[in-house]
Amino acid sequence: MAVDIAVAKAGLEEDDYRIKYYPEKKTFFEQLMKELGQEVSTYWLKRELGDAFPYVKQFQEIKNWQGIQARMPFEMEIK
């Protein structure tokens, strides 16, 4: 394993380092529940908002952007 080679070359002892993996892997059940929850919330939003859903979804995505932005006055969609 690459970590073992790096430890040997650095001359470290077993107690001198530790390995931490990010992000921690979710169980199958946790991942399934998360995806089902997202699908259900999307379904209800689509049902409630109708034709306005794509605009609300886009607005929610824009709210999460950070930093300075330069936006065009239109959205280009390439199919």
N, C-alpha and C positions, 0 to 999 in steps of 0.2 A: 504494500500500500504506500502511496506517496507520502503520507504523514510519517510512516516509519522511517523512510529514507531521509526526510527532512530532519527528524529528531536525531538520527544517527549522525548526520553531517553537522548538525549544530552542537553535538556533544551534550545533549540534555539527558537528564535522568527521567525515569517514569513519573516521578512526582512533580516535575518541573513544568508540566503542561497539562492541558485538558482540551477536549474536543466538545464543541457545542454545535448542534445542527439547527439552523433556522430556515424557514419557520417549522415549528413542530408539525409533523404530519397528523392530519385528522383521521379519525377512524372512518370506516366506510359509512357507518350509520350517521355520524356527525356531518359528513359531506353530503349524504343523501338528503338529510333534513334541511340543510342550508339551501341546496338547489331547489327542493320542493317549495320551500318558503319563498324563494325569489320568484318562482314560476307562479305561485298563487297570488303574490302581491302584484305582479305584472298583469296577470289575468284580470284582477279586480280594477286596477288602474285603467286598463284598456276599456273595460266594460263601462266604467263611470265616465271617462273622459271622451270616449268615442274618437272622432277625427282629431281632437286636440292632443291625443296621447303622444305622438312623435315630438311635438313642440315642448311638452312638459318634460319628456324624457331628455331631450337635448338640453333644456334649461337646467335640469338636475345635474347633468354631466358638467356643464359650464361652471356651476357653483363650486365644484370641486377643484377646478383648475387654480393654479397659484402663479404668482408672478405677473409681469407685464405681458399684455396680450395685444396683438394687432388682429382685428377681426374684419372680414369682408362683409359687406352689407347683404350677402346672399350665401346660401349653402350650395356647393357644387357636389353633385352625386354622379359618380361614374359607374355605369353598369356594364 
